[in-house]
Amino acid sequence: MKKAQFLICLWLTAYAALAQDPLEAARKKLQAEDYAGAKADLTKLIDSNPKNKIALNLRGQARAGLADLYGAIGDYNIALEIDSTYADALNNRGEAKLNLGDDDGAITDLDKAIRFNPKLADAYSNRGLAKYNIEDLQGAYFDFSKALELGPADADKYFNRGFIKAELGEYISAIDDYTKAIEMDKTDATLFNYRGTAHYHAENYDQAIADFDQAIKMDPKDALKFENRALAKSAKEDFKGSLEDYNKAIELDGEDPDTYNLRGVVKFALQDHDGAIADYTKAISLDDSNPVYFDNRALSRTEKEDFAGAVEDYSASIDLYPGDPETYYQRGLAKLNMNNQYDACLDFKRADEMGSPDAKAAIKKNCK
């Protein structure tokens, strides 16, 4: 009995010591996202012991949680002056630099963090994000795979690798990773949206629509999800269904020129050329630097036999992007329909010089 009581006393003493540990208390506040409380507690601890590298690292995390990234880096710097091999502080400083857009500085810190602690999975995840930002997709792929290998596996890690696989065009493999992410987190509409996008690129249109359906059910206020489903419906030539989704996307966000352009394409397919022209015109009013919008409006104007308007649009497109032979060829056809054979042939010859096989045939037929 006395031995049991003695063990209970030891346990209670250890528990009380843990409960009174200010570092553990600060960690709990960080986990609860009470960043201000954690910062205040850690500041007191640091004031009493300015060389406490753990407290400095934790206060850096609290400051990062309060969006004071420069202050966070200051704390990490002091911690690293005390111990230059402190991998956690190097990882956290790298993450702060990443969030400030300093990808090269982040990679330098994260390389060191990994060198001093090769099993620090978070450092691989952070370095993968930085490498993605500098367009080192293969490097990002390696880092995200390493983070998964080290574990613990979670939805974010699978999503990160799936995203990179999709960027590399490995859509089937990306779908596998997105599926594993969804198995771990069925509440994130974004995961269904990205898997749907991968299915779309893999030409699995029914599966894509099913994923977009689920994403929209979970998050019905996101215009992009309706636009993505509209694209999949267009691929199945369900133009009426696609039009309904574009209408909803525009209702939710009426300031995206691409959505108007894409809805115009659907209206063109439905032979609503006036509606298509109205949408292309709206897209151009929102962004007059995209030659595709002018090309598309020119096609609809051609269908309405407004050849002068088509020539005007093709000319605007050429001014923006003079390197597309198809635009010269199409402008030549519009000029030919206006009985302006001389200028049409000039456009055909220019398109032919740029490698258009259609232009070569048009020259043979019309420019003798």
C-alpha positions in Angstrom: 0.0 0.0 0.0 2.8 2.4 0.9 4.6 1.6 -2.3 1.5 2.3 -4.3 1.0 5.6 -2.5 4.6 6.5 -3.2 4.2 5.8 -6.9 1.0 7.9 -7.0 2.9 10.8 -5.3 5.7 10.5 -7.9 3.2 10.5 -10.8 1.3 13.5 -9.3 4.6 15.3 -8.8 5.7 14.7 -12.4 2.3 15.7 -13.7 2.4 19.0 -11.7 5.9 19.7 -13.0 4.7 19.1 -16.6 1.7 21.3 -16.0 4.0 24.1 -14.7 6.5 23.8 -17.6 6.2 27.1 -19.3 7.5 25.8 -22.6 4.8 23.1 -22.7 2.2 25.6 -21.8 3.3 27.8 -24.7 3.2 24.9 -27.1 -0.4 24.2 -26.1 -1.3 27.8 -26.7 0.4 27.6 -30.1 -1.6 24.5 -30.9 -4.8 26.3 -29.9 -3.8 29.2 -32.1 -3.6 31.5 -29.1 -0.6 33.2 -30.6 -0.8 36.4 -28.6 -1.0 34.4 -25.3 1.9 32.2 -26.3 4.0 35.2 -27.3 3.4 36.9 -24.0 4.3 33.8 -22.0 7.5 33.2 -24.0 8.6 36.8 -23.8 8.6 36.5 -20.0 10.6 33.3 -20.3 13.1 34.9 -22.6 13.4 37.9 -20.4 14.5 35.6 -17.6 16.8 33.6 -19.9 17.8 35.3 -23.1 19.8 32.2 -24.2 16.8 29.9 -24.3 16.8 28.8 -27.9 13.7 26.7 -27.6 11.7 29.7 -26.2 13.0 31.9 -29.0 12.1 29.4 -31.7 8.6 29.0 -30.2 8.1 32.8 -29.9 9.1 33.0 -33.6 6.3 30.6 -34.4 3.9 32.8 -32.3 5.0 35.9 -34.2 4.5 34.1 -37.5 1.0 33.1 -36.4 0.4 36.8 -35.8 1.6 37.6 -39.3 4.8 39.3 -37.9 7.1 37.4 -40.2 10.0 39.8 -39.9 9.7 39.6 -36.1 9.6 35.8 -36.3 12.8 35.8 -38.4 14.4 38.0 -35.8 13.7 35.4 -33.1 14.9 32.6 -35.3 18.1 34.5 -36.0 18.9 34.8 -32.3 18.1 31.2 -31.7 20.5 30.3 -34.5 23.2 32.5 -33.1 23.0 30.4 -30.0 23.0 27.1 -32.0 23.7 27.3 -35.7 22.7 23.6 -36.1 19.2 24.1 -34.6 17.2 22.4 -37.4 13.8 23.4 -36.2 14.7 27.1 -36.2 16.3 26.7 -39.7 13.1 25.1 -40.9 10.9 27.8 -39.4 13.1 30.6 -40.7 12.9 29.0 -44.1 9.2 28.8 -43.9 9.0 32.5 -42.9 11.2 33.5 -45.9 9.0 31.3 -48.1 5.9 33.2 -47.0 7.8 36.5 -47.7 8.5 35.4 -51.3 12.3 34.8 -50.7 12.4 31.4 -52.2 16.2 31.2 -52.7 16.8 32.3 -49.0 14.2 29.7 -47.9 15.9 26.9 -49.8 19.3 27.9 -48.3 17.8 27.6 -44.8 15.9 24.4 -45.6 19.0 22.7 -47.1 20.7 23.3 -43.8 17.8 22.1 -41.7 17.7 18.9 -43.7 21.5 18.5 -43.4 21.3 18.8 -39.6 18.1 16.7 -39.3 17.6 14.5 -42.4 14.3 13.2 -40.9 12.6 16.5 -40.6 9.6 16.0 -42.8 8.3 19.6 -42.6 11.6 20.9 -44.0 11.1 18.7 -47.1 7.5 20.0 -47.5 8.6 23.6 -47.2 11.5 23.1 -49.6 9.2 21.4 -52.0 6.9 24.5 -52.0 9.9 26.8 -52.5 11.2 24.7 -55.4 7.8 24.8 -57.0 7.9 28.6 -56.8 11.2 28.7 -58.7 9.8 26.1 -61.2 12.0 23.3 -60.1 9.2 20.7 -60.5 11.4 17.6 -60.3 13.0 18.9 -57.2 9.6 19.7 -55.6 8.4 16.2 -56.6 11.4 14.6 -54.8 10.9 16.7 -51.7 7.1 16.0 -51.4 7.8 12.3 -51.9 10.5 12.4 -49.2 8.1 14.2 -46.8 5.5 11.4 -47.4 8.2 8.7 -46.9 9.2 10.2 -43.5 5.6 10.7 -42.5 3.3 10.9 -40.9 1.3 10.9 -44.1 -1.5 13.4 -44.2 -3.9 15.0 -46.7 -1.6 18.0 -47.3 1.4 15.9 -48.2 -0.6 13.8 -50.7 -2.2 16.9 -52.1 1.2 18.6 -52.6 2.7 15.6 -54.5 -0.5 15.2 -56.5 -0.4 18.8 -57.5 3.2 18.5 -58.7 2.4 15.3 -60.6 -0.5 17.2 -62.4 1.9 20.0 -63.2 4.2 17.4 -64.8 1.3 16.0 -66.8 1.2 12.8 -64.8 -2.6 13.0 -64.3 -3.3 9.3 -63.5 -0.7 9.3 -60.8 -1.9 12.7 -59.5 -5.5 11.2 -59.3 -4.1 8.5 -57.0 -2.5 11.0 -54.7 -5.6 13.2 -54.6 -7.7 10.1 -53.8 -5.5 9.3 -50.8 -5.8 12.9 -49.7 -9.5 12.7 -49.9 -9.5 9.4 -47.9 -7.8 11.3 -45.1 -9.9 14.5 -45.4 -13.3 14.1 -46.9 -14.4 17.6 -45.9 -12.1 19.7 -48.2 -13.9 20.7 -51.4 -10.6 21.8 -52.9 -9.4 18.2 -53.0 -12.4 17.1 -55.1 -11.9 20.1 -57.3 -8.3 19.3 -58.0 -9.0 15.6 -58.6 -11.8 16.7 -61.0 -9.3 18.8 -62.9 -6.9 15.9 -63.1 -9.7 13.7 -64.4 -10.6 16.3 -67.0 -7.0 16.4 -68.3 -7.0 12.6 -68.4 -10.2 12.9 -70.5 -12.2 11.1 -67.8 -15.0 13.6 -68.2 -17.7 11.7 -66.2 -15.4 11.3 -63.2 -14.4 14.9 -63.5 -18.0 16.0 -63.4 -18.7 13.8 -60.4 -15.9 15.4 -58.5 -16.9 18.9 -59.5 -20.5 18.0 -58.4 -19.2 17.1 -55.0 -16.9 20.1 -54.7 -19.8 22.4 -55.6 -22.1 20.7 -53.1 -19.5 21.4 -50.4 -18.6 24.9 -51.6 -21.4 26.4 -53.8 -20.0 30.0 -53.7 -16.8 29.4 -55.7 -17.2 30.5 -59.3 -14.1 28.5 -60.4 -15.7 25.2 -59.5 -18.7 26.0 -61.8 -16.3 27.0 -64.5 -14.4 23.8 -64.2 -17.6 21.7 -64.4 -18.6 23.8 -67.4 -15.4 22.8 -69.2 -16.0 19.1 -68.6 -19.6 19.4 -69.8 -18.3 21.2 -73.0 -15.9 18.3 -73.5 -18.9 16.0 -73.5 -20.7 18.4 -75.9 -23.3 19.2 -73.2 -23.3 22.8 -74.2 -26.6 23.7 -72.5 -25.4 22.2 -69.2 -22.1 24.0 -69.7 -23.9 27.3 -70.4 -25.8 27.0 -67.1 -22.6 26.5 -65.2 -20.9 29.5 -66.9 -24.0 31.6 -66.1 -23.7 30.6 -62.4 -19.9 31.3 -62.4 -20.5 34.8 -63.8 -23.3 35.3 -61.2 -20.8 34.6 -58.5 -17.9 36.5 -60.1 -18.6 38.8 -62.9 -15.1 40.2 -63.2 -13.2 37.3 -64.8 -12.7 37.9 -68.5 -11.8 34.2 -69.2 -15.3 33.1 -68.0 -17.0 35.5 -70.4 -14.7 34.2 -73.2 -15.4 30.6 -72.4 -19.2 31.2 -72.3 -18.8 32.9 -75.6 -17.2 29.7 -77.0 -20.2 27.7 -75.8 -22.7 30.2 -77.3 -20.8 30.0 -80.6 -21.2 26.2 -80.5 -24.9 26.8 -79.9 -24.9 29.2 -82.9 -25.8 32.1 -80.7 -23.4 34.4 -82.4 -24.9 37.6 -81.1 -24.6 36.3 -77.5 -21.1 35.1 -78.2 -20.0 38.5 -79.6 -21.5 40.2 -76.5 -19.5 37.9 -74.2 -16.2 38.3 -76.1 -16.8 42.1 -76.1 -17.2 41.9 -72.3 -14.0 39.9 -72.0 -12.2 42.5 -74.0 -13.5 45.3 -71.9 -12.1 43.5 -68.8 -8.8 42.6 -70.5 -7.9 44.0 -73.9 -4.4 42.4 -73.9 -5.5 38.9 -74.7 -5.4 38.2 -78.5 -7.6 35.1 -78.1 -10.6 37.2 -77.2 -10.2 39.2 -80.4 -9.7 36.0 -82.5 -12.9 34.5 -81.1 -15.0 37.6 -81.7 -13.6 37.7 -85.2 -14.9 34.1 -85.8 -18.4 35.0 -84.6 -18.4 38.2 -86.7 -17.4 36.1 -89.7 -20.3 33.8 -89.1 -22.6 36.9 -89.2 -20.8 38.0 -92.4 -19.4 41.1 -90.6 -16.1 40.7 -92.4 -15.0 44.3 -91.8 -15.5 43.7 -88.1 -13.6 40.4 -88.3 -10.7 42.1 -90.1 -10.6 44.7 -87.4 -10.5 42.1 -84.6 -7.8 40.0 -86.4 -5.7 43.1 -86.8 -6.0 43.9 -83.1 -5.0 40.3 -82.3 -1.9 40.6 -84.6 -0.9 43.8 -82.9 -0.9 42.0 -79.6 0.7 38.8 -80.9 2.2 38.9 -84.3 3.6 35.4 -84.2 0.5 33.4 -85.0 0.2 32.3 -88.7 -3.4 31.2 -88.2 -4.5 34.8 -87.4 -2.9 36.1 -90.7 -4.6 33.2 -92.6 -8.0 33.9 -91.0 -7.7 37.7 -91.7 -6.8 36.8 -95.3 -10.0 34.8 -95.6 -12.1 37.7 -94.2 -10.4 40.1 -96.7 -11.1 37.6 -99.5 -14.8 37.7 -98.5 -14.7 41.5 -98.9 -13.3 41.1 -102.4 -10.0 42.5 -101.3 -7.9 39.9 -103.0 -4.6 41.8 -103.0 -4.5 42.4 -99.2 -5.8 38.8 -98.7 -2.9 37.4 -100.6 -0.5 39.5 -98.6 -1.8 37.9 -95.4 -1.7 34.4 -97.0 1.9 34.9 -98.0 2.8 36.1 -94.5 1.1 33.1 -93.0 2.8 30.8 -95.5 6.2 32.2 -94.5 5.3 31.4 -90.9 4.6 27.8 -91.8 0.8 27.6 -92.4 -0.1 24.7 -94.7 -3.6 26.2 -95.2 -2.1 29.4 -96.4 -0.1 27.7 -99.0 -3.3 26.1 -100.5 -5.0 29.5 -100.3 -2.2 31.1 -102.3 -2.4 28.4 -105.0 -6.1 28.9 -105.3 -6.4 32.7 -105.0 -3.1 34.4 -105.7 -2.1 33.6 -109.2 
